[in-house]
Amino acid sequence: MDKQEYLDLYYQMVLIRIVEERAAQLYQQGKIGGFLHLYIGQEAVSTGIISVRKPQDRVITAYRDHGVAINCGISADEVLAELLGKSTGTSKGKGGSMHIADVTAGNLGANGIVGGSVDIATGAALTCRMKEKDKIVLCFFGDGAANRGNFHGSLNMASIWDLPIIYVCENNQYGMSMPVKEAFNIKRISDRKCAYNIEGMTVDGNNIVEVYNTIKHFTGYCRSGKGPVLVECLTYRWKGHSKSDAQVYRAKEEVKDWIDRDPIPRYRNTLIESKVITEKDDRKIEDEVLKEIEDANRFAEESPFPDPSEVEEDVDA
């Protein structure tokens, strides 16, 4: 990567963090309806992975989807507008937090079904293999989804048909309130690759350089027709499963330990030590992000709600 690419990764991570913090504030103010699942602490995963994709590649994720949307090139304006249910949002305000999508940006969307992304992504990968050569699919899901039957069925299908897909398990240590250590009897979720004779590995999901390099290798592997890959990214969600989660199931010391491994200052220190950026550059980037968020917040707040007459538009039934 050149210097600008390093800076773009850093900018995106900081942007995601502040979008999520602003979303939490808007939720507290009663301006966001429904559920809100925050991505704070996991920014290095989607940023590192999606930065490697080619424009024609497809991305699909679960309901913790705001960061993925930004990494796909969807603006903070559209993301915040969608969260507020405004007509200028990515889904015209009808999708909300859990259903951000923009097919033109290669983002096939998110959904509220645990593991729902896995089936859709596998179907998309089959389409890529049969009709859309030189395209791959990046599929994000949580550790909880890795224990569902459709996960195993999808990986088996992808394996026997050599589908061009990278399954990315964002292991943030909890499926809602269920700790990974009580839900699995294996050391690494990526070990399940062995059952389907596919490639894969576990990486430090809080180290964006490691994530980037790993996925860069595997995108080339998939694109060359060698079949699917299972990558597990070890990370941690700082906040609750959703904003309504009291988090009584985990100790404050555990949360602090993971916060000390914050992927953003970790990457920033790497850039400074490597003389890619200076402290002055860092402050400039933060100022630029804060301005972008203020502009996006204003855009979202001032945007209109969908007209009631449009309630039956853009729906299948």
N, C-alpha and C positions, 0 to 999 in steps of 0.2 A: 504494500500500500504506500501511496505517497502521503505527504503531510496533510493535504486536504481531506483525504479519506479518513485518516486518524481523527482529525478534528470533527468530521461529520458524525462519526460514531459517538464521540463524546457529547456533541451537541444533542444528538437524538436521545441519549440516555438522560441527560439533564432535563430535556424537554418533557420526556415521559414522566419523570419524577415530579416535576412541578405541575403538569396537567393533572396527575393523580391527586396531588395535595389540594389543588384548586377544586377538583371534583368532590373531594371529601368535604370541603367548606360549603360548596353549593348544596350538597346533600343535607348537611346539618341545618342549612337555611330553609330546607323544605322545597328546594327548587328542582330536585331530581326525584322522580317517582320510581317505585319498584325497588329492586335490589341494586346494590353497587358493590362490585368485587374489585378491589384495588390491586395493582401490580407492583406496588412499592417494594423494592428489594430484589426484584427479578429482572430488572431492566437489561442486564447484560445478556440474558438468554435470547430474547427476540431480536435485540439490536445486532448481536453478533451473527445470528443465523440469517436473518432476512437481508442483511447487507451483502451477503454472498450470492443471492439469487440473481438470475437474469430476468429482464422485464417480462418474458413470456411465462415464467414459472408461476405456479399457483400456491397460495397460502390459505390455510384454514386453521381456526383455533377454537377454543372453548370460551366461556363467558368472561374470563379475566382478559379482556381483549383490547383495551384502549391502547396499550403500548404497541401491540402488533399492528393496529391500524396506522399509527403514526410511522412506524418503521416501513410500512407499505407505501408511504407517501401521502396518506390522507392527512389533511391539514388539521391543526389544533382547532381552527374555527369550526370545521365540520364535526369534529369529535365532540366538542363541548356543546354545540348546537343540538346534536343528536341526544346527548345526555339530558338536555333540558327539554327534549321533546319538540324542538322547533323544526319548521319546514325546511330550513337550510341545512339540516343535518344530513348525514350520509344516506339515511333511509327515510328522509323527509319527516323525521321525528316520530316515526311509527315503530322503530326497532328498539330504541333506548340503549341502555348500557350493555345489555347482553347480546345484541344483534347488530353490531356495527359491521357493515359490509360495503364493498365497492369493487365489483367485478372488473371494472376498467383499470383498477389499480392492482389487479391480480389477487385481491383479497376476496375469497369466496364466502367470507363471513364467519360469524360465531353463533353459537346456540347454547341454550340453557340445559341441554341434556348431557349428563356426565358421560363422556366417551362418544358423544354424538359426532364429533369431528372426525373420528377414526373411520367410520363407515363411508362418510361422504368423501373424505380424502382418498380412500382406496378406490372408490368409483371414479374419481377424477383422474387418478393415476392410471387406471385401466383405459380411460379415454386418451390420455397422453400416449400410452403405448400403442394403441390401435390407430389413432387418427392424427395426433399432434406431436410429431417427433421433435426431439430436442427440448422437450418440456419436462420438468419434474414437479413434484408436489411436496411442500413442507407442511407437515401436520403436527400441530401442537396439542398436547393434552396433559392433564395432571396425573399424579401418582395414583389417585383413586380410580381413574379410568382404566389403569393397567390391570385391574382385577375384574373387569367386566368381560363377559363372554364375547362380545363383539370385537374386543381388542384381539383376542386369540384367533377368532375366525378371519379377521381382516389380515393379520400378519401371515396366517397360513395361505390365504389366497394370494397375497402379494408375493410370497415366496415362490409358490409353484408357477406363477405367471411372470416372475421377474419384473415386477412393476417398478417404475421409476419414482420412488417415494422415500422420504426420510421421515420416520416417525420420531418425534421429539417429545420425550417425557420430561415435563418440568416438575421434577421432584422437589416440591417446596416443603416436604416433611409431614404434611397433614392433608388427608382427604376430609374436608370439613374439620371435625374434631378428632378424627382417627389418626394416631401417629403411625408412620410408615413401619416402625419396628414391630408394631402389633398386627399389621395387616399383611406382611410378607414374611416368608420363611427363607428368603434368599438374601445374599449380601447386597447385590445390585440388581435393580430392575432390568438393566440392560443384559443381564445373564439370560433372560428369556429369549434372546436371539438364537441361542443354541437349539431350542426346540424347533425352530423353523429354518435352521441352517442358513442364516443371513448374517451380514456383518453388523457391527455395532460396538459401542463402548460407553463408558461413563466418564463425564468430564466435570470440572469445577464450573458450575453455572454462574458463579460470581466473578469469574475471570474471563473477561470478554475476549482477550487475545487467544486463550485456549479454545473458547467456543468458536471463534471465527476460523482459526486454523483447522480445527476438526471438521467443521461443516464444509469448508472450502474443499477439503480432500474428498469428503463423501458426496458432494454435489457432482464432482467429476466422475466419481465411481458410478453413481446412479445414471447420469446422463449418457454414459458409455454402454448402458444396457445390462449392467451386471446385477441388477435387482435392488430390492429394498434394504434399508438400513434402520437400525433402532439405536438412537442416541439418548442417553439419560443425562440430564443436566441437574446437578445437585445445587439447590438454591434454597431460598426461604422467603415466605411472605411475612413482612413485618406486621401487617395488620391482620384483623380477623378474616375468617372465610368471606364474610360480607360485613357491611357496616353495622349490621344488627348482632354480630357475634361478640359475646362478652369475654371470650377467650379464657374461660376458667380452666381449660384443660392443659395449659402450658405455663411453665414458670417464667417469671420476669427475667431471671438470670439467663435462661435459654434465649429469649428474645434479644437481650443485650449482647450476648455472645455473637449472634448472627449479625446484629446491627454493626458490630465492630468489624465485620467483614464486608461492609458496604461496597458494592461493586463500583460505584461512581468515584469516590475518592481513591479507591485502589487503582483504577485506570488512570485517573488524573495524575497520581504520583508517578505512575509508569511513564506517562507522557512528559512530565517535567524532568524526571531523572534521565530520560532519553533525549532531552533538549528538543522535543517536538513542539512543546509549548512552554511559555513562561507563566509566572504567577499573574502577570498583567494580562496575558491572553485568556487565562482562566476567568478572571473577573469580567473581561469583555464578553466572553461567551455567556456567562451567567446573566449579565445585563441584557444581552440580546434575547435570551430565552424569556426573561421576565417581561420584556416589552411585548414579545410575541404572545405570551399568555394573557397579558392585560388586553391586548387588541382582540384576541380570540374570545375572551370573556365578554367584552363589550359587544362584539358581533353576535354572540349567542344570546345575550340578554335582550338585545334590541331586535332580534329576528322574530318574525311572527310565528304563532302556532299554526299547524295545518288547519285549513278551513274545514269545518264539519262536513261540508258537502263532498269532501274527498275521502270519507271514511271507508268506502268500498273500493277505492282505487289501490293498485299495487298489492292486492291480496289474491290468493288462489281460491278462496271459498268464503 
